[in-house]
Amino acid sequence: MSSEKQRETDICDWYVRYGDAIFKYILMMIQDYQQAEDLTQETFLKAYRFYDNFNHQSTRKTWLFSVARNSTIDYMRKRKPLQLIKEFLLFSKKDDSPLPEDAVVIKENVQELYEVLGKMKPKYKEVIILRKIKGFNIRETAEILNWSEGKVRTTLFRAMSELQTRMIKEGFPNEKTI
């Protein structure tokens, strides 16, 4: 297969595998559905253009998330972020079929959680989103953020500590939510 054909095949495969996760990540960062769609497309266009720069030292997924992160940061710098993170987060609840009244409480708690996250430093939000919401491990998070693994651990510890403090201050129930 020619290298150009391989590039197209890989990018299409990566889009199918990771497009939705990347879209959700961007949406959590900017909270604008249509812009998140545009930035997701931009991510894969950049991946196509810079395909030869992917050196396989990281996984395809972490490389694509790095591209998505950089595209999102560029967008945010141009636009000045208004409000971050308002995505639905029900998977923190173990029961897949909560009672209707429980669903309302969960949704309200999730909303409160995201409001608290929205008031935190950008680097704290990012590390919490990548590690605790998107489920990347320390090494992958370090690759995406272009940080050392030690910085990821330290920043996550500080971010989680600040999140807990803010949640208590806001009157959020003292539960482990993330």
Short mmCIF file of the C-alpha atoms (twelve columns), coordinates in Angstrom:
data_MODEL
# 
_entry.id   MODEL 
# 
loop_
_atom_site.group_PDB 
_atom_site.id 
_atom_site.type_symbol 
_atom_site.label_atom_id 
_atom_site.label_alt_id 
_atom_site.label_comp_id 
_atom_site.label_asym_id 
_atom_site.label_seq_id 
_atom_site.Cartn_x 
_atom_site.Cartn_y 
_atom_site.Cartn_z 
_atom_site.pdbx_PDB_model_num 
ATOM 1   C CA . MET A 1   0.000   0.000  0.000  1 
ATOM 2   C CA . SER A 2   1.341   3.444  -0.862 1 
ATOM 3   C CA . SER A 3   2.276   5.735  2.004  1 
ATOM 4   C CA . GLU A 4   -0.481  8.203  1.011  1 
ATOM 5   C CA . LYS A 5   -3.086  5.430  1.008  1 
ATOM 6   C CA . GLN A 6   -1.769  4.176  4.372  1 
ATOM 7   C CA . ARG A 7   -2.072  7.690  5.786  1 
ATOM 8   C CA . GLU A 8   -5.720  7.930  4.679  1 
ATOM 9   C CA . THR A 9   -6.521  4.469  6.027  1 
ATOM 10  C CA . ASP A 10  -4.885  5.204  9.396  1 
ATOM 11  C CA . ILE A 11  -6.552  8.592  9.840  1 
ATOM 12  C CA . CYS A 12  -9.982  7.149  8.970  1 
ATOM 13  C CA . ASP A 13  -9.426  4.273  11.401 1 
ATOM 14  C CA . TRP A 14  -8.254  6.652  14.135 1 
ATOM 15  C CA . TYR A 15  -11.287 8.860  13.578 1 
ATOM 16  C CA . VAL A 16  -13.625 5.894  14.004 1 
ATOM 17  C CA . ARG A 17  -11.775 4.719  17.134 1 
ATOM 18  C CA . TYR A 18  -11.029 8.017  18.868 1 
ATOM 19  C CA . GLY A 19  -13.199 10.709 17.253 1 
ATOM 20  C CA . ASP A 20  -15.985 10.535 19.807 1 
ATOM 21  C CA . ALA A 21  -13.619 10.592 22.805 1 
ATOM 22  C CA . ILE A 22  -11.701 13.525 21.356 1 
ATOM 23  C CA . PHE A 23  -14.929 15.384 20.616 1 
ATOM 24  C CA . LYS A 24  -16.118 14.888 24.224 1 
ATOM 25  C CA . TYR A 25  -12.754 16.018 25.586 1 
ATOM 26  C CA . ILE A 26  -12.858 19.213 23.508 1 
ATOM 27  C CA . LEU A 27  -16.513 19.783 24.419 1 
ATOM 28  C CA . MET A 28  -15.643 19.572 28.122 1 
ATOM 29  C CA . MET A 29  -12.883 22.104 27.608 1 
ATOM 30  C CA . ILE A 30  -14.850 24.717 25.631 1 
ATOM 31  C CA . GLN A 31  -18.534 23.898 26.165 1 
ATOM 32  C CA . ASP A 32  -19.576 24.784 22.669 1 
ATOM 33  C CA . TYR A 33  -20.988 21.830 20.729 1 
ATOM 34  C CA . GLN A 34  -20.505 23.164 17.211 1 
ATOM 35  C CA . GLN A 35  -17.057 24.543 17.938 1 
ATOM 36  C CA . ALA A 36  -16.095 21.189 19.496 1 
ATOM 37  C CA . GLU A 37  -17.167 19.492 16.277 1 
ATOM 38  C CA . ASP A 38  -15.045 21.940 14.268 1 
ATOM 39  C CA . LEU A 39  -12.033 21.447 16.538 1 
ATOM 40  C CA . THR A 40  -12.416 17.677 16.324 1 
ATOM 41  C CA . GLN A 41  -12.307 17.928 12.536 1 
ATOM 42  C CA . GLU A 42  -9.337  20.271 12.790 1 
ATOM 43  C CA . THR A 43  -7.586  17.746 15.036 1 
ATOM 44  C CA . PHE A 44  -7.896  15.015 12.442 1 
ATOM 45  C CA . LEU A 45  -6.927  17.347 9.598  1 
ATOM 46  C CA . LYS A 46  -3.768  18.261 11.532 1 
ATOM 47  C CA . ALA A 47  -3.151  14.584 12.230 1 
ATOM 48  C CA . TYR A 48  -3.403  13.960 8.497  1 
ATOM 49  C CA . ARG A 49  -1.061  16.857 7.659  1 
ATOM 50  C CA . PHE A 50  1.466   15.941 10.347 1 
ATOM 51  C CA . TYR A 51  1.099   12.176 10.026 1 
ATOM 52  C CA . ASP A 52  4.792   11.806 9.250  1 
ATOM 53  C CA . ASN A 53  5.650   13.571 12.536 1 
ATOM 54  C CA . PHE A 54  3.997   10.794 14.546 1 
ATOM 55  C CA . ASN A 55  7.056   8.899  15.703 1 
ATOM 56  C CA . HIS A 56  5.289   6.051  17.546 1 
ATOM 57  C CA . GLN A 57  7.007   6.900  20.844 1 
ATOM 58  C CA . SER A 58  3.519   7.455  22.243 1 
ATOM 59  C CA . THR A 59  0.282   5.706  21.386 1 
ATOM 60  C CA . ARG A 60  -1.910  6.994  18.564 1 
ATOM 61  C CA . LYS A 61  -4.520  7.934  21.137 1 
ATOM 62  C CA . THR A 62  -2.194  10.077 23.269 1 
ATOM 63  C CA . TRP A 63  -0.733  11.711 20.154 1 
ATOM 64  C CA . LEU A 64  -4.219  12.580 18.885 1 
ATOM 65  C CA . PHE A 65  -5.228  13.954 22.289 1 
ATOM 66  C CA . SER A 66  -2.084  16.105 22.252 1 
ATOM 67  C CA . VAL A 67  -3.073  17.458 18.840 1 
ATOM 68  C CA . ALA A 68  -6.632  18.039 20.125 1 
ATOM 69  C CA . ARG A 69  -5.337  19.787 23.236 1 
ATOM 70  C CA . ASN A 70  -3.082  22.096 21.222 1 
ATOM 71  C CA . SER A 71  -5.885  22.926 18.778 1 
ATOM 72  C CA . THR A 72  -8.229  23.665 21.678 1 
ATOM 73  C CA . ILE A 73  -5.678  25.842 23.467 1 
ATOM 74  C CA . ASP A 74  -5.050  27.788 20.254 1 
ATOM 75  C CA . TYR A 75  -8.800  28.329 19.872 1 
ATOM 76  C CA . MET A 76  -9.172  29.409 23.512 1 
ATOM 77  C CA . ARG A 77  -6.286  31.847 23.247 1 
ATOM 78  C CA . LYS A 78  -7.906  33.456 20.251 1 
ATOM 79  C CA . ARG A 79  -11.360 33.562 21.753 1 
ATOM 80  C CA . LYS A 80  -10.726 34.138 25.483 1 
ATOM 81  C CA . PRO A 81  -12.480 31.374 27.394 1 
ATOM 82  C CA . LEU A 82  -15.830 32.327 28.891 1 
ATOM 83  C CA . GLN A 83  -16.792 29.209 30.734 1 
ATOM 84  C CA . LEU A 84  -15.317 25.714 30.746 1 
ATOM 85  C CA . ILE A 85  -16.654 22.259 31.317 1 
ATOM 86  C CA . LYS A 86  -20.365 21.498 31.229 1 
ATOM 87  C CA . GLU A 87  -20.562 17.886 30.023 1 
ATOM 88  C CA . PHE A 88  -22.818 15.217 31.415 1 
ATOM 89  C CA . LEU A 89  -20.996 12.908 33.855 1 
ATOM 90  C CA . LEU A 90  -23.199 10.097 35.114 1 
ATOM 91  C CA . PHE A 91  -20.673 7.278  34.995 1 
ATOM 92  C CA . SER A 92  -19.465 8.242  38.475 1 
ATOM 93  C CA . LYS A 93  -22.682 6.610  39.714 1 
ATOM 94  C CA . LYS A 94  -22.435 2.795  39.856 1 
ATOM 95  C CA . ASP A 95  -26.124 2.025  39.261 1 
ATOM 96  C CA . ASP A 96  -26.840 2.227  35.548 1 
ATOM 97  C CA . SER A 97  -30.565 2.721  36.101 1 
ATOM 98  C CA . PRO A 98  -31.103 5.216  38.918 1 
ATOM 99  C CA . LEU A 99  -34.566 6.062  40.110 1 
ATOM 100 C CA . PRO A 100 -35.969 9.272  38.564 1 
ATOM 101 C CA . GLU A 101 -35.504 11.280 41.761 1 
ATOM 102 C CA . ASP A 102 -31.925 9.954  42.062 1 
ATOM 103 C CA . ALA A 103 -31.228 10.967 38.467 1 
ATOM 104 C CA . VAL A 104 -32.283 14.542 39.248 1 
ATOM 105 C CA . VAL A 105 -30.003 14.647 42.317 1 
ATOM 106 C CA . ILE A 106 -27.109 13.165 40.346 1 
ATOM 107 C CA . LYS A 107 -27.559 15.677 37.535 1 
ATOM 108 C CA . GLU A 108 -27.672 18.560 40.022 1 
ATOM 109 C CA . ASN A 109 -24.531 17.253 41.764 1 
ATOM 110 C CA . VAL A 110 -22.741 16.865 38.436 1 
ATOM 111 C CA . GLN A 111 -23.723 20.421 37.502 1 
ATOM 112 C CA . GLU A 112 -22.384 21.692 40.828 1 
ATOM 113 C CA . LEU A 113 -19.183 19.714 40.339 1 
ATOM 114 C CA . TYR A 114 -18.617 21.271 36.927 1 
ATOM 115 C CA . GLU A 115 -19.351 24.732 38.260 1 
ATOM 116 C CA . VAL A 116 -16.651 24.196 40.895 1 
ATOM 117 C CA . LEU A 117 -14.249 22.829 38.255 1 
ATOM 118 C CA . GLY A 118 -14.981 25.888 36.120 1 
ATOM 119 C CA . LYS A 119 -13.565 28.145 38.830 1 
ATOM 120 C CA . MET A 120 -10.247 26.300 39.050 1 
ATOM 121 C CA . LYS A 121 -6.926  27.057 37.344 1 
ATOM 122 C CA . PRO A 122 -6.822  25.797 33.749 1 
ATOM 123 C CA . LYS A 123 -3.976  23.348 34.454 1 
ATOM 124 C CA . TYR A 124 -5.958  21.878 37.371 1 
ATOM 125 C CA . LYS A 125 -9.062  21.457 35.185 1 
ATOM 126 C CA . GLU A 126 -7.040  19.835 32.434 1 
ATOM 127 C CA . VAL A 127 -5.309  17.303 34.638 1 
ATOM 128 C CA . ILE A 128 -8.586  16.374 36.369 1 
ATOM 129 C CA . ILE A 129 -10.358 15.970 33.028 1 
ATOM 130 C CA . LEU A 130 -7.610  13.825 31.521 1 
ATOM 131 C CA . ARG A 131 -6.887  11.655 34.580 1 
ATOM 132 C CA . LYS A 132 -10.208 11.358 36.362 1 
ATOM 133 C CA . ILE A 133 -12.829 11.918 33.680 1 
ATOM 134 C CA . LYS A 134 -11.168 10.665 30.489 1 
ATOM 135 C CA . GLY A 135 -9.217  7.938  32.328 1 
ATOM 136 C CA . PHE A 136 -5.723  8.462  30.947 1 
ATOM 137 C CA . ASN A 137 -2.896  7.030  33.042 1 
ATOM 138 C CA . ILE A 138 -0.046  9.155  34.420 1 
ATOM 139 C CA . ARG A 139 2.290   8.490  31.482 1 
ATOM 140 C CA . GLU A 140 -0.365  9.242  28.857 1 
ATOM 141 C CA . THR A 141 -1.442  12.399 30.661 1 
ATOM 142 C CA . ALA A 142 2.184   13.531 30.828 1 
ATOM 143 C CA . GLU A 143 2.553   12.975 27.078 1 
ATOM 144 C CA . ILE A 144 -0.641  14.857 26.243 1 
ATOM 145 C CA . LEU A 145 0.216   17.816 28.471 1 
ATOM 146 C CA . ASN A 146 3.925   17.688 27.632 1 
ATOM 147 C CA . TRP A 147 4.719   17.510 31.348 1 
ATOM 148 C CA . SER A 148 6.842   15.153 33.411 1 
ATOM 149 C CA . GLU A 149 5.051   12.326 35.176 1 
ATOM 150 C CA . GLY A 150 6.050   13.921 38.486 1 
ATOM 151 C CA . LYS A 151 4.377   17.179 37.486 1 
ATOM 152 C CA . VAL A 152 1.201   15.293 36.570 1 
ATOM 153 C CA . ARG A 153 1.147   13.568 39.978 1 
ATOM 154 C CA . THR A 154 1.862   16.778 41.888 1 
ATOM 155 C CA . THR A 155 -0.591  18.885 39.912 1 
ATOM 156 C CA . LEU A 156 -3.298  16.226 40.199 1 
ATOM 157 C CA . PHE A 157 -2.783  16.000 43.955 1 
ATOM 158 C CA . ARG A 158 -3.047  19.778 44.301 1 
ATOM 159 C CA . ALA A 159 -5.995  19.948 41.912 1 
ATOM 160 C CA . MET A 160 -7.937  17.254 43.743 1 
ATOM 161 C CA . SER A 161 -7.172  18.906 47.076 1 
ATOM 162 C CA . GLU A 162 -8.402  22.269 45.766 1 
ATOM 163 C CA . LEU A 163 -11.465 20.613 44.215 1 
ATOM 164 C CA . GLN A 164 -12.363 19.019 47.547 1 
ATOM 165 C CA . THR A 165 -11.840 22.308 49.412 1 
ATOM 166 C CA . ARG A 166 -13.959 24.243 46.925 1 
ATOM 167 C CA . MET A 167 -16.692 21.618 46.986 1 
ATOM 168 C CA . ILE A 168 -16.881 21.767 50.783 1 
ATOM 169 C CA . LYS A 169 -16.884 25.572 50.663 1 
ATOM 170 C CA . GLU A 170 -19.722 25.498 48.102 1 
ATOM 171 C CA . GLY A 171 -21.697 23.135 50.340 1 
ATOM 172 C CA . PHE A 172 -21.345 20.162 48.046 1 
ATOM 173 C CA . PRO A 173 -21.962 16.819 49.787 1 
ATOM 174 C CA . ASN A 174 -18.770 15.346 51.174 1 
ATOM 175 C CA . GLU A 175 -18.602 12.356 48.844 1 
ATOM 176 C CA . LYS A 176 -15.891 11.083 46.589 1 
ATOM 177 C CA . THR A 177 -17.299 12.116 43.215 1 
ATOM 178 C CA . ILE A 178 -14.325 11.723 40.954 1 
# 
